[in-house]
Amino acid sequence: MSSQGETSPKPEQRRSSVAVAHPELGGAEDAAVLAKLGYKQELRRNFTMIEVFGIAFSIMGLLPSIASTLSYSIPAGPVGMVWGWFLASGFIFIVGLAMADLGSAMPTSGGLYWWTHFFASPATRNPLSFLVGYSNTLGLVGGLCSIDYGFSLMFLSVIVVANDGNYTPSNGAIYGVFLACVICHGVLASTLSRVMGKLQTVFVIMNFVLIFATIIALPVGRAMNRNSGSYIFADTENLTTWPTGWAFMLAWLSPIWTIGGFDSCVHMSEEAANATRAVPYGILMAIGSCWLFGFILVIVIAGCMDTNLSNILGSPFGQPMAQIYYDAVGKQGTLGLMSLLFIVQFLMGLSILVAASRQSWAFSRDGALPFSKFFRPISKKFGYIPLRTIWGCVVLAALLGLLALIAPAAAQALFSLAVAGNNLAWGTPIFARIVWGQRKFKPGPFYTGDRLSIPIAWTAIVFLVFGIFLSMFPVGGPNPTPATMNYTVVINSAVWGGALLYYFIDARKWFTGPKITINTDDLTEEQAEAIRDEGLIVNGLEPVHGSGEEATVGAGRSLGRDEKNTSVVS
């Protein structure tokens, strides 16, 4: 971190030092866009638009995610599965539109906390940016934990099926498989960087192979026992002690958790070619694909599953999807499809580790993470990647995964940690933009328009807040026992409360947010005036309002840090 008294280079000197990309890293146009946001190009831009879409779609891992969250949707019956998916996915697409507006305008790896800081009011920008950065970082690591925990359960369910249900894995065995999976992801994310973009295409193909195999196998296997259309689209169940309407709402947790990796497009911004278009279209293509194909999948599953839903949820195989496969295609078919399922789940974990490491690196670049100086360097030897944050995320995931040793209810909190943590991180910059920063917003190539952008943003905010509260309810019903308690409220309160406590006790003394160096040549007079009114220090603009302290802090973070902070380790 640079000190307030540090001498800053002249604006024109700084621009020339950051706007030119190293030939190995990417084109000058993308480097210039990034320079306007205050950063020099340090990561290699080897992701096309399709590959940016691919990493988000791979993280979502449509069918494995649906399989991992059937315990949320099945209790509400076919109506909860089918219409819960359709409605929740529609709202998630609206969230994606709101984020796409921001991602096209300001594509940077730390986008969520960067946007929050830029748009929030002077009094709130530093603590809110700090909170969003930690919530998003831990939300992504929580997503890694939940994906790899789901992999562990699926992998072990194959062993259970192979032994005809005569094997029950212990919590220790579940954690052992989980830990091995996380470490493998760390190794692969470290060594495959040069082909990681190309691998996303392979991962997408694998996802669609599994999707179409399931869409074909289940109806064929259940040809004599398929359920009617009225059952699929109109039958309501309630296997919880909540009211039936609320059981239907809890079924929304399945699509909310499944379609939850689209912000990875933002975190890959600095590795994407033509990022101002690749990021927004990657977000919308990923959400739209999951909305459509997920709707088809849940219809097929509802049409082919046993109507005695308790048999599915209480399956001796430990996985509802394993029981659904078993009823349709028998033991051998189940072993084949479940093996393909856990392979795709494994690929999901690799993709989200890549995204989580980029967010962690971006946050350490601005000095916000503990040991930021250690995590900050980029490894040239391994292909211009943040090697240390990859392994930092691996270690943190391994520690959080210890919840699996306590009880299944505690382990389930890993799923909700990703939902609640990311919902807060997604909603805060959208809220900051429309409440405090709309006058400063300069649209990128993708924009929903002046008439639609604000209503879309408000709808997204309301849905995200609802999703946070939804993720904290015990799934089975009110008056939970320690074994059925939803510990998300405990974990997320610790994350959010701890981040704010850390900020107000210590970080407020040195955390000044990300660097703000928007290129004034691209600003309208109204936008320039709005920035002056905020007291932000930007190249080429003199502040009119704002305290001296704010101006000084702004100058300290706006200029003169790139050359000092650029670290590459071989």
C-alpha positions in Angstrom: 0.0 0.0 0.0 1.3 3.4 -0.8 1.3 6.0 1.9 -0.5 9.3 1.8 2.7 11.2 1.6 4.1 9.3 -1.3 5.1 11.3 -4.4 2.8 10.4 -7.3 3.8 10.5 -11.0 2.1 12.9 -13.3 -1.2 11.6 -14.8 0.2 11.4 -18.3 3.2 9.5 -17.1 1.0 7.0 -15.3 -1.2 6.4 -18.3 1.7 5.6 -20.5 3.0 3.2 -18.0 -0.2 1.1 -17.8 -1.9 1.4 -21.1 0.5 -0.7 -23.1 0.1 -4.4 -22.7 3.0 -6.8 -22.8 2.8 -8.7 -26.1 2.5 -12.0 -24.3 -0.5 -10.8 -22.2 -3.0 -9.4 -24.7 -4.1 -6.6 -26.9 -3.6 -2.9 -26.4 -7.4 -2.2 -26.4 -8.1 -4.4 -23.5 -5.1 -3.1 -21.6 -6.3 0.5 -22.2 -9.8 -0.4 -20.8 -8.1 -1.9 -17.7 -5.8 1.2 -17.4 -8.9 3.4 -17.1 -9.8 1.4 -14.0 -6.4 2.0 -12.5 -4.7 -1.3 -13.2 -1.9 -2.5 -15.6 -2.3 -5.8 -17.5 -0.6 -8.6 -15.6 -2.6 -11.7 -16.5 -2.6 -13.3 -19.9 -5.8 -12.8 -21.9 -6.3 -16.2 -23.3 -10.1 -16.6 -22.8 -12.5 -15.9 -25.7 -16.2 -15.0 -25.2 -17.2 -18.7 -25.5 -14.5 -19.7 -23.0 -15.7 -17.0 -20.5 -19.2 -18.4 -20.9 -17.7 -21.9 -20.5 -16.1 -21.3 -17.2 -19.4 -19.9 -15.7 -21.4 -22.8 -17.2 -18.8 -25.3 -16.0 -19.0 -23.9 -12.5 -22.8 -24.1 -12.6 -22.4 -27.8 -13.7 -26.1 -28.0 -14.4 -27.0 -31.6 -13.8 -24.5 -32.3 -10.9 -25.8 -29.2 -9.2 -29.4 -30.2 -9.6 -28.5 -33.6 -8.3 -26.7 -32.1 -5.3 -29.7 -29.9 -4.4 -32.7 -32.3 -4.9 -33.1 -32.4 -1.1 -34.3 -28.8 -1.4 -36.7 -29.2 -4.3 -38.2 -32.7 -3.9 -40.0 -32.0 -0.6 -42.2 -29.5 -2.5 -43.1 -32.1 -5.1 -43.1 -31.7 -8.9 -44.6 -28.2 -8.8 -41.7 -27.1 -6.6 -39.1 -28.7 -8.8 -40.5 -27.6 -12.1 -42.1 -24.2 -11.6 -39.7 -23.3 -8.7 -36.9 -23.7 -11.2 -38.6 -21.7 -13.9 -39.5 -18.7 -11.7 -36.3 -18.5 -9.7 -34.2 -18.8 -12.9 -36.1 -15.9 -14.4 -35.2 -13.7 -11.5 -31.6 -14.9 -11.6 -31.5 -13.8 -15.3 -32.7 -10.3 -14.2 -29.8 -10.3 -11.7 -27.5 -11.3 -14.6 -28.8 -8.3 -16.7 -28.0 -5.9 -13.8 -24.5 -7.3 -13.4 -23.9 -7.4 -17.2 -24.5 -3.6 -17.3 -21.7 -3.2 -14.8 -19.4 -5.9 -16.2 -19.5 -4.3 -19.7 -18.8 -0.8 -18.3 -16.0 -1.7 -15.9 -14.5 -5.2 -16.6 -11.9 -6.0 -13.8 -11.2 -9.1 -11.8 -12.2 -7.5 -8.6 -15.3 -6.0 -10.2 -17.8 -6.4 -7.4 -15.9 -4.6 -4.7 -14.4 -2.2 -7.3 -17.9 -1.2 -8.4 -19.1 -0.8 -4.9 -16.2 1.5 -4.0 -16.7 3.6 -7.1 -20.5 4.1 -6.8 -21.0 4.2 -3.1 -21.1 7.4 -1.1 -17.9 8.8 0.4 -18.9 7.8 3.9 -19.8 4.2 3.0 -17.5 3.3 0.1 -14.5 1.9 2.1 -16.4 -0.3 4.6 -18.9 -1.5 1.9 -16.1 -2.3 -0.5 -14.2 -4.2 2.2 -17.3 -6.1 3.2 -18.2 -7.0 -0.4 -14.6 -8.2 -1.2 -14.6 -10.5 1.8 -18.1 -11.8 1.3 -17.4 -12.5 -2.4 -14.1 -14.2 -1.7 -15.5 -16.4 1.0 -18.6 -17.0 -1.0 -16.5 -18.4 -3.9 -14.4 -20.5 -1.5 -17.7 -21.7 0.0 -18.8 -22.6 -3.5 -15.7 -24.6 -4.0 -16.3 -26.4 -0.7 -19.9 -27.2 -1.5 -19.0 -28.4 -5.0 -16.2 -30.7 -3.7 -18.4 -31.9 -0.8 -21.1 -32.8 -3.4 -18.4 -34.6 -5.4 -17.4 -36.6 -2.3 -21.0 -37.7 -1.7 -21.5 -38.6 -5.4 -18.2 -40.5 -5.6 -19.0 -42.5 -2.5 -22.5 -43.2 -3.6 -21.1 -45.0 -6.6 -19.2 -47.3 -4.1 -22.5 -47.7 -2.2 -24.4 -48.7 -5.3 -21.6 -51.1 -6.3 -22.0 -52.8 -2.9 -25.8 -52.9 -3.2 -26.3 -50.5 -0.4 -24.2 -52.5 2.1 -21.6 -49.8 2.7 -22.2 -46.6 4.7 -19.4 -44.0 4.4 -18.3 -42.3 7.6 -17.9 -38.5 8.0 -14.1 -39.1 8.0 -14.3 -40.9 4.6 -16.4 -38.1 3.2 -13.8 -35.5 4.3 -10.9 -37.6 3.0 -12.4 -37.8 -0.5 -13.2 -34.0 -0.2 -9.7 -33.2 0.8 -8.1 -35.3 -2.0 -10.4 -33.6 -4.5 -9.5 -30.0 -3.3 -5.8 -30.8 -3.5 -6.1 -32.3 -7.0 -7.9 -29.1 -8.1 -5.0 -27.0 -6.7 -2.5 -29.1 -8.7 -4.5 -28.9 -11.9 -5.3 -25.1 -11.6 -1.5 -24.5 -11.1 -0.2 -26.6 -14.0 -2.9 -26.2 -16.7 -3.0 -22.5 -16.9 -1.9 -22.3 -20.5 -4.8 -24.5 -21.7 -7.4 -23.6 -19.0 -9.4 -21.5 -21.5 -9.5 -24.3 -24.0 -10.4 -26.8 -21.4 -13.7 -24.8 -20.7 -14.9 -25.9 -24.1 -14.2 -29.5 -23.1 -16.0 -29.0 -19.8 -19.1 -27.6 -21.5 -19.2 -30.6 -23.9 -18.9 -32.9 -21.0 -21.9 -31.2 -19.3 -24.0 -31.5 -22.4 -23.1 -35.2 -22.9 -24.3 -35.8 -19.3 -27.5 -33.7 -19.8 -28.5 -35.5 -23.0 -27.6 -38.9 -21.7 -29.9 -38.3 -18.7 -32.7 -36.8 -20.9 -32.6 -40.0 -23.0 -31.9 -42.7 -20.4 -34.5 -41.8 -17.8 -37.6 -41.8 -20.2 -36.4 -44.9 -21.9 -35.7 -46.7 -18.7 -39.0 -45.7 -17.2 -41.0 -46.2 -20.4 -43.7 -48.3 -18.6 -43.8 -46.1 -15.4 -43.6 -42.5 -16.6 -45.6 -40.0 -14.7 -48.5 -38.0 -16.3 -48.3 -34.4 -17.4 -50.7 -33.4 -14.6 -48.4 -34.9 -12.0 -45.3 -33.2 -13.5 -46.8 -29.7 -13.7 -49.6 -29.6 -11.1 -48.9 -32.0 -8.3 -48.0 -30.3 -5.0 -46.4 -32.1 -2.1 -45.0 -31.0 1.3 -42.6 -33.2 3.1 -41.6 -30.4 5.5 -43.5 -29.0 8.5 -43.5 -25.6 6.9 -46.7 -24.4 5.2 -47.0 -25.7 1.6 -46.4 -22.3 0.1 -43.2 -21.8 2.0 -42.0 -25.3 1.0 -42.5 -24.2 -2.6 -40.3 -21.1 -2.0 -37.6 -23.3 -0.3 -37.5 -25.3 -3.6 -36.1 -22.1 -5.2 -32.8 -22.8 -3.3 -32.0 -25.5 -5.9 -31.8 -23.1 -8.9 -30.4 -20.3 -6.7 -27.5 -22.4 -5.7 -27.1 -24.1 -9.2 -27.1 -20.9 -11.2 -24.7 -19.2 -8.9 -21.4 -19.0 -10.7 -22.0 -16.3 -13.3 -19.9 -13.7 -11.4 -16.9 -15.9 -12.5 -17.2 -14.1 -15.8 -16.4 -10.9 -13.9 -13.4 -12.4 -12.1 -12.0 -13.6 -15.5 -12.3 -10.1 -17.0 -8.6 -9.5 -17.0 -8.0 -12.8 -18.8 -10.7 -12.2 -21.4 -10.1 -10.8 -24.9 -12.6 -8.1 -25.7 -13.7 -8.1 -22.1 -16.4 -5.3 -22.4 -18.4 -7.8 -24.5 -17.1 -11.2 -23.4 -18.1 -10.5 -19.7 -21.7 -9.5 -20.1 -22.6 -12.0 -22.9 -20.8 -14.7 -20.9 -23.0 -14.0 -17.9 -26.2 -14.0 -19.9 -25.4 -17.0 -22.0 -24.5 -19.1 -18.9 -27.7 -18.1 -17.0 -29.9 -18.5 -20.1 -28.5 -22.0 -20.9 -29.1 -23.2 -17.3 -32.6 -21.7 -17.3 -33.6 -23.6 -20.5 -31.8 -26.9 -20.1 -32.4 -27.0 -16.3 -36.1 -26.6 -16.9 -36.0 -29.5 -19.4 -34.1 -31.6 -16.9 -36.4 -31.1 -14.0 -39.4 -31.9 -16.2 -37.7 -35.2 -17.2 -36.7 -36.0 -13.6 -40.2 -35.3 -12.4 -41.7 -37.4 -15.2 -39.5 -40.4 -14.4 -39.0 -40.4 -10.6 -40.9 -42.6 -8.1 -44.0 -40.8 -6.9 -43.2 -41.9 -3.3 -40.8 -39.1 -2.7 -39.8 -40.3 0.7 -38.2 -43.3 -0.9 -36.0 -41.0 -3.0 -35.0 -38.7 -0.2 -34.3 -41.7 2.1 -32.4 -43.7 -0.5 -29.8 -46.1 1.0 -27.4 -44.8 -1.7 -27.2 -41.5 0.1 -28.0 -39.5 -3.1 -31.6 -38.9 -4.4 -30.3 -38.8 -8.0 -28.6 -42.2 -7.6 -32.0 -43.6 -6.6 -33.7 -42.0 -9.6 -31.1 -43.5 -11.9 -31.3 -46.9 -10.2 -35.1 -47.0 -10.6 -34.8 -46.2 -14.3 -31.6 -48.0 -15.6 -30.7 -50.5 -12.9 -27.3 -51.0 -11.2 -25.0 -51.0 -14.2 -26.6 -47.9 -15.8 -26.5 -46.1 -12.4 -22.8 -46.8 -12.0 -22.1 -45.4 -15.5 -24.3 -42.3 -15.2 -23.2 -41.5 -11.6 -19.6 -41.9 -12.6 -20.1 -39.4 -15.4 -21.9 -37.2 -12.9 -19.1 -37.0 -10.4 -16.5 -36.4 -13.2 -18.5 -33.4 -14.3 -18.8 -32.3 -10.7 -15.0 -32.6 -10.4 -14.6 -30.3 -13.4 -17.0 -27.8 -11.7 -14.6 -27.6 -8.7 -11.6 -26.9 -10.9 -13.4 -24.0 -12.7 -14.6 -22.3 -9.5 -11.1 -22.6 -7.9 -9.8 -20.7 -10.9 -12.4 -17.9 -10.5 -12.0 -17.8 -6.7 -8.2 -17.4 -7.0 -8.6 -14.5 -9.4 -11.0 -12.7 -7.0 -8.6 -13.4 -4.1 -5.7 -12.1 -6.1 -7.5 -8.9 -7.1 -8.4 -8.3 -3.4 -4.8 -8.8 -2.4 -3.7 -6.5 -5.1 -5.4 -3.7 -3.2 -3.9 -4.9 0.1 -7.2 -6.0 1.7 -6.4 -9.7 2.4 -4.2 -10.8 5.3 -0.7 -11.4 4.0 -1.5 -9.5 0.8 2.1 -8.9 0.0 2.6 -12.7 0.1 -0.4 -13.4 -2.1 0.1 -10.5 -4.5 2.8 -11.8 -6.9 2.0 -13.4 -10.2 3.9 -16.5 -11.3 5.5 -16.1 -14.7 6.9 -19.7 -14.6 3.4 -21.2 -14.3 1.9 -19.0 -17.0 1.1 -15.6 -15.5 -1.3 -16.9 -12.9 -1.8 -16.0 -9.2 -0.3 -19.3 -8.0 -0.2 -18.3 -4.3 -3.9 -17.4 -4.1 -4.8 -20.7 -5.8 -3.2 -22.5 -2.9 -4.5 -20.0 -0.4 -8.0 -20.9 -1.6 -7.2 -24.6 -1.4 -6.0 -24.3 2.2 -9.1 -22.3 3.2 -11.4 -24.7 1.5 -9.7 -27.6 3.4 -10.3 -25.9 6.7 -13.9 -25.0 6.0 -14.5 -28.6 4.8 -13.9 -29.8 8.4 -17.5 -29.0 8.9 -18.2 -32.3 7.2 -16.7 -34.0 10.3 -19.3 -32.4 12.6 -22.6 -33.4 11.0 -24.5 -33.3 7.7 -26.4 -30.2 8.8 -23.1 -28.3 9.4 -21.8 -29.4 6.1 -25.0 -28.2 4.4 -24.1 -24.7 5.5 -21.4 -24.8 2.9 -24.1 -24.7 0.3 -25.8 -21.7 1.8 -22.6 -19.9 2.5 -22.1 -19.6 -1.2 -25.7 -18.4 -1.7 -25.8 -15.8 1.1 -22.2 -14.6 0.7 -22.4 -14.1 -3.1 -25.9 -12.6 -3.0 -24.7 -9.8 -0.7 -21.6 -9.3 -2.9 -23.8 -9.2 -6.1 -26.5 -6.9 -4.7 -24.3 -4.3 -3.0 -22.7 -2.8 -6.1 -26.0 -2.8 -7.9 -27.6 -1.0 -5.0 -24.7 1.5 -4.7 -24.9 2.3 -8.4 -28.7 3.2 -8.4 -28.8 4.9 -5.0 -25.5 6.9 -5.0 -23.7 6.5 -8.3 -26.1 6.6 -11.2 -24.8 10.0 -12.4 -21.3 8.5 -12.6 -22.3 5.4 -14.5 -20.9 5.3 -18.0 -22.4 2.3 -20.0 -20.3 -0.1 -21.9 -21.1 -1.8 -25.3 -23.7 -3.9 -23.5 -26.5 -1.8 -21.8 -30.1 -2.6 -21.0 -31.0 1.1 -21.6 -32.0 4.1 -19.6 -35.7 3.0 -19.3 -35.1 -0.6 -18.2 -31.7 -0.5 -16.4 -33.1 1.0 -13.1 -36.2 -1.3 -12.8 -34.0 -4.3 -13.6 -31.5 -3.3 -10.9 -34.2 -2.8 -8.2 -35.8 -6.2 -9.1 -32.4 -7.8 -8.8 -31.8 -6.3 -5.4 -35.1 -7.4 -4.0 -34.6 -10.9 -5.2 -31.1 -11.1 -3.9 -32.2 -9.9 -0.4 -35.0 -12.5 -0.5 -32.4 -15.2 -1.4 -30.2 -14.3 1.6 -33.1 -14.8 4.0 -34.3 -17.9 2.2 -30.9 -19.6 2.5 -31.0 -19.2 6.3 -34.2 -21.0 6.9 -34.1 -24.6 8.2 -35.2 -26.7 5.3 -37.2 -29.3 7.3 -39.4 -26.9 9.2 -39.6 -24.6 12.2 -38.2 -25.5 15.7 -35.1 -27.3 14.4 -32.9 -29.5 16.5 -29.1 -29.2 16.5 -29.0 -31.9 13.9 -31.5 -30.1 11.5 -30.4 -26.5 12.2 -29.4 -24.4 9.3 -26.0 -22.9 10.4 -25.8 -20.4 7.6 -26.9 -17.6 9.8 -24.0 -18.4 12.2 -21.4 -18.7 9.5 -22.4 -15.7 7.5 -22.9 -13.5 10.5 -19.3 -14.5 11.5 -18.1 -13.6 8.0 -19.9 -10.3 7.6 -19.5 -9.3 11.3 -15.8 -10.3 11.3 -15.1 -8.3 8.1 -16.7 -5.2 9.4 -15.1 -5.6 12.8 -11.7 -6.0 11.2 -12.3 -2.9 9.1 -13.4 -0.6 11.9 -10.8 -1.8 14.4 -7.8 -1.9 12.0 -8.4 -1.8 8.3 -9.9 1.7 8.2 -6.5 3.0 9.1 -5.0 1.7 5.8 -7.6 0.4 3.5 -8.5 3.1 0.9 -10.2 0.9 -1.6 -9.1 0.0 -5.1 -7.3 2.5 -7.3 -9.6 5.0 -9.0 -8.2 6.4 -12.3 -11.0 6.7 -14.8 -9.9 8.3 -18.0 -11.5 11.7 -18.1 -11.4 11.9 -21.9 -14.4 9.5 -21.9 -16.5 11.3 -19.3 -19.4 13.6 -20.1 -19.5 16.9 -18.2 -22.3 15.6 -16.0 -20.3 12.5 -15.1 -17.2 14.6 -14.4 -19.2 16.9 -12.1 -20.7 14.0 -10.2 -17.2 12.6 -9.6 -16.0 16.0 -8.4 -19.0 16.2 -6.1 -18.0 12.9 -4.5 -14.5 14.2 -3.7 -12.8 11.4 -5.7 -9.4 12.1 -7.1 -9.2 11.1 -10.7 -6.6 11.9 -13.3 -7.4 15.2 -14.9 -10.2 16.3 -12.5 -9.8 18.6 -9.6 -12.2 18.0 -6.7 -14.7 20.7 -5.9 -16.3 19.2 -2.8 -15.1 16.7 -0.2 -12.9 17.0 2.8 -9.2 17.3 2.6 -8.8 13.9 4.2 -11.0 12.3 1.5 -9.0 14.0 -1.2 -5.7 13.0 0.2 -6.8 9.4 0.6 -8.1 9.4 -2.9 -4.9 10.7 -4.3 -2.9 8.1 -2.4 -4.8 5.2 -3.9 -5.3 6.7 -7.4 -1.8 7.3 -8.5 1.6 5.9 -8.1 0.9 2.4 -7.0 1.1 0.3 -10.1 4.9 0.4 -10.6 5.5 -0.4 -7.0 3.0 -3.1 -6.7 3.8 -5.0 -9.9 5.3 -8.3 -8.7 6.1 -11.3 -10.9 7.7 -14.4 -9.5 9.4 -16.9 -11.7 
